[in-house]
Amino acid sequence: MKLKELQFDDVNLKLYLEDCFTGMKKYIEKKSVDVIVTSPPYNIGVGYNRYNDNIPREEYLNWLGEWAEITKQVLNDNGSLFLNIGSKPSDPWVPFEVVCEMRKHFKLQNVIHWIKSIYIEHESYGNKIELNVGHYKPINSKRFINDTHEYVFHLTKTGKVELDRLAVGVPYKDESNITRWNNGKTGLRCRGNSWYIPYKTIQNRAKDRPHPASFPSELAEMCIKLHGLERTNLVLDPFLGIGNTAIACKKLKKNFIGFEIDETYYNEAIRLLEGLNLG
């Protein structure tokens, strides 16, 4: 076990080089975590440094079920677990099998679609506007279409956790709506469950994004804000990776605990956090 503790103003970030199964049991008090934002291995053959991402599906789901039991113990009764799961076109069942396993332990309160890339045609004052934005990994196939989104399953213990929906709200398209709705005076409406969050453009994969399956820190930020900043004191990411949930917590000034088994990713997370300038 290795622990790196980073202190920024009043924010404490604890990064453990340890398996999260044992780490959560040893270092986290029961019901002390308010928000979990994480992305476990998808079991679709991703090329991690240490972890084998291609084990038999039943073994993988049993492993994830054991993880869910431990996770449920440390999560606050009014806490939120945001579970990011992707797939690949030739194996699309993974997210659905995962959420069915999680159903044994949690309520599925919301399903969020993380949109990485999208093409939009929009008519404005008689002019056709075309937008083609974002990044995705193109595939060459006669059977499958390009996969440009992933799921984020919002899981809670009761299915009744109140959210701060306007914390990630968007402006009304038609300002006349402002007078029609109770929340109209804010100028914002609920964003809904489709979140367009592109990856930042990179020049060198190995250097700029050394983890093969990381989500943007902006995704973690939005999840934490949706749960409610005022009700969030401690955030957990059991699968730390290169630390994007920790980066979100540093920006939002929230305490954080993370676990990672791969020392290369662990060291990269520390480097990114220490080099993050919020000034």
C-alpha positions in Angstrom: 0.0 0.0 0.0 1.1 3.5 -0.8 -0.7 6.7 0.2 -0.2 10.1 -1.4 -2.1 12.8 0.5 -2.5 16.2 -1.2 -3.8 19.3 0.6 -5.1 22.3 -1.4 -6.5 25.0 0.9 -9.2 23.1 2.9 -9.5 20.3 0.4 -7.9 16.9 1.2 -7.2 14.4 -1.6 -6.1 10.9 -0.6 -4.7 8.6 -3.3 -4.1 5.0 -2.4 -2.0 2.6 -4.5 -4.1 -0.4 -3.4 -6.9 -2.6 -4.6 -10.2 -0.9 -3.8 -11.8 -4.0 -2.4 -9.5 -4.1 0.5 -8.9 -0.3 0.6 -12.6 0.6 1.0 -12.9 -1.9 3.9 -9.8 -0.6 5.7 -9.8 3.1 5.1 -13.4 4.3 4.6 -16.0 4.5 7.3 -19.4 3.1 6.6 -21.9 5.5 5.1 -19.3 8.3 5.0 -19.2 8.8 1.2 -21.6 11.3 -0.4 -20.8 10.8 -4.1 -19.0 8.1 -6.1 -18.0 8.8 -9.7 -16.2 5.9 -11.2 -15.6 3.7 -14.3 -14.8 0.1 -13.6 -13.1 -2.1 -16.3 -15.6 -2.9 -19.1 -14.3 -6.4 -19.7 -14.1 -5.8 -23.5 -10.4 -6.3 -23.9 -9.1 -2.9 -23.1 -5.3 -2.9 -22.9 -4.6 -1.9 -19.3 -1.0 -2.3 -18.0 -1.9 -4.8 -15.2 -5.6 -5.7 -15.2 -6.9 -8.5 -17.5 -9.9 -6.9 -19.2 -11.0 -10.1 -20.9 -12.1 -12.6 -18.2 -15.2 -14.8 -18.5 -18.3 -12.7 -18.4 -19.9 -14.5 -15.4 -16.7 -14.1 -13.4 -16.6 -10.4 -14.3 -20.2 -9.9 -13.2 -19.6 -11.8 -9.9 -16.5 -9.6 -9.3 -18.6 -6.5 -9.9 -21.4 -7.7 -7.6 -18.9 -8.2 -4.8 -17.6 -4.7 -5.5 -21.1 -3.3 -5.3 -21.7 -4.9 -1.9 -18.6 -3.2 -0.5 -19.4 0.1 -2.2 -22.9 0.2 -0.8 -21.6 -0.1 2.7 -19.4 3.1 2.4 -22.0 5.1 0.5 -24.3 7.5 2.5 -28.0 6.5 2.6 -28.7 9.6 0.5 -25.6 9.3 -1.6 -25.2 8.9 -5.4 -23.2 6.4 -7.4 -22.5 7.5 -10.9 -21.2 4.4 -12.8 -19.7 5.0 -16.3 -19.8 1.9 -18.5 -19.1 1.6 -22.2 -19.0 -1.3 -24.6 -17.9 -2.1 -28.1 -20.1 -2.6 -31.2 -19.3 -6.3 -31.3 -20.2 -6.7 -27.6 -23.0 -4.3 -26.8 -24.5 -6.2 -23.9 -21.9 -5.2 -21.3 -23.7 -2.1 -19.9 -27.0 -3.8 -19.6 -25.5 -6.9 -17.9 -23.6 -4.6 -15.5 -26.7 -2.6 -14.5 -28.7 -5.8 -14.0 -25.9 -7.0 -11.6 -26.0 -3.6 -9.8 -29.8 -3.9 -9.5 -29.2 -6.5 -6.8 -27.7 -3.8 -4.6 -29.0 -0.4 -5.8 -31.9 1.4 -7.4 -31.4 2.8 -10.9 -32.6 6.4 -10.5 -31.4 7.9 -13.7 -29.7 6.8 -17.0 -27.4 9.4 -18.4 -26.0 9.2 -22.0 -22.5 10.7 -22.2 -22.3 11.9 -25.8 -18.7 12.1 -27.2 -19.6 13.2 -30.7 -22.7 14.2 -32.5 -23.9 15.6 -35.9 -26.8 18.1 -35.7 -28.8 19.8 -38.5 -30.5 22.9 -37.3 -32.8 25.3 -39.1 -32.5 29.0 -38.1 -34.3 31.8 -39.9 -34.4 29.8 -43.1 -30.8 28.8 -43.0 -29.6 25.3 -42.5 -26.8 25.0 -39.9 -24.8 21.8 -39.7 -22.7 21.0 -36.7 -20.3 18.0 -36.5 -18.6 18.1 -33.2 -16.6 15.9 -30.8 -14.2 12.9 -31.2 -14.8 9.2 -31.5 -12.8 6.1 -32.5 -14.0 5.3 -36.1 -14.6 1.7 -37.0 -14.5 0.1 -40.5 -17.4 -2.3 -40.6 -20.3 -3.4 -42.7 -22.3 -4.6 -39.6 -21.8 -1.9 -37.0 -22.1 1.9 -36.7 -19.6 4.1 -34.9 -20.0 4.1 -31.2 -20.1 7.7 -30.0 -21.6 7.5 -26.5 -21.3 5.7 -23.2 -23.7 5.2 -20.3 -23.6 6.7 -16.9 -25.9 4.9 -14.5 -27.0 7.0 -11.6 -27.6 4.5 -8.8 -28.8 5.2 -5.3 -30.0 3.1 -2.3 -33.6 4.3 -2.4 -34.2 5.7 -5.8 -35.5 8.9 -4.0 -32.4 11.0 -3.7 -33.1 14.7 -4.5 -30.8 16.3 -7.0 -29.7 19.9 -7.9 -30.9 19.7 -11.5 -30.2 23.3 -12.3 -26.6 23.0 -11.2 -26.0 21.5 -14.6 -28.9 23.3 -16.3 -28.9 24.9 -19.7 -30.4 28.2 -20.9 -33.9 28.1 -22.4 -33.9 28.1 -26.2 -37.1 30.1 -26.2 -37.0 32.9 -23.6 -40.8 33.1 -23.6 -40.6 29.8 -21.6 -39.1 31.8 -18.7 -42.5 33.1 -17.7 -44.2 29.8 -18.1 -42.4 27.6 -15.6 -41.8 27.9 -11.9 -38.0 27.7 -12.4 -38.1 30.0 -15.4 -36.8 33.0 -13.4 -33.4 31.3 -13.2 -33.1 31.3 -17.0 -32.1 27.7 -16.9 -33.9 24.4 -17.5 -33.0 20.8 -16.7 -30.3 19.6 -19.1 -31.9 16.2 -19.4 -30.0 12.9 -19.6 -28.0 13.5 -22.8 -24.7 15.2 -21.9 -22.4 16.2 -24.7 -18.8 16.2 -23.2 -16.1 15.8 -25.8 -12.6 14.6 -25.2 -10.0 17.3 -25.5 -7.9 17.1 -28.6 -4.5 15.5 -28.0 -1.4 15.2 -30.1 0.2 12.2 -28.4 -1.9 9.5 -26.9 0.8 8.0 -24.7 1.8 11.4 -23.4 -1.4 13.3 -23.2 -3.9 10.6 -22.2 -1.9 7.5 -21.1 -4.9 5.7 -19.6 -6.8 3.6 -22.3 -10.3 4.2 -20.9 -10.5 7.4 -19.0 -13.5 9.8 -18.9 -13.1 13.6 -18.9 -12.9 15.4 -15.6 -15.8 17.5 -16.8 -18.1 14.4 -16.6 -17.2 13.9 -13.0 -17.7 17.6 -12.3 -21.2 17.5 -13.7 -22.1 14.3 -11.7 -21.0 15.9 -8.4 -22.8 19.1 -9.2 -26.0 17.2 -10.1 -26.0 15.4 -6.7 -25.6 18.8 -5.0 -22.5 20.6 -4.0 -23.9 21.7 -0.6 -24.7 18.1 0.3 -21.3 16.8 -0.9 -18.3 16.6 1.5 -16.5 13.4 0.4 -16.2 11.9 -3.1 -14.8 8.5 -3.9 -13.4 6.9 -7.1 -12.5 3.3 -6.4 -11.0 3.0 -9.9 -8.8 6.1 -9.9 -7.0 5.7 -13.2 -5.2 8.9 -14.0 -7.3 10.9 -11.5 -10.0 12.7 -13.4 -12.5 12.5 -10.6 -9.8 13.8 -8.2 -9.2 16.7 -10.6 -12.9 17.5 -10.5 -12.8 17.5 -6.7 -9.8 19.8 -6.6 -11.7 22.2 -8.9 -14.9 22.0 -6.9 -13.1 22.0 -3.5 -14.4 18.7 -2.3 -12.6 16.0 -0.3 -11.6 12.9 -2.2 -10.5 9.3 -1.8 -9.3 7.2 -4.7 -7.8 3.7 -5.2 -5.6 2.5 -8.1 -3.7 -0.8 -8.5 -1.5 0.3 -11.4 1.5 2.4 -10.3 2.0 4.0 -13.7 -1.6 5.4 -13.7 -1.3 6.3 -10.0 1.9 8.3 -10.5 0.3 10.1 -13.5 -2.7 11.0 -11.4 -0.4 12.6 -8.8 1.5 14.4 -11.5 -1.7 15.9 -13.0 -3.1 16.9 -9.7 0.1 18.6 -8.5 0.4 20.4 -11.9 -3.2 21.6 -12.0 -3.2 25.4 -11.8 -6.6 26.8 -10.9 -5.5 30.4 -10.8 
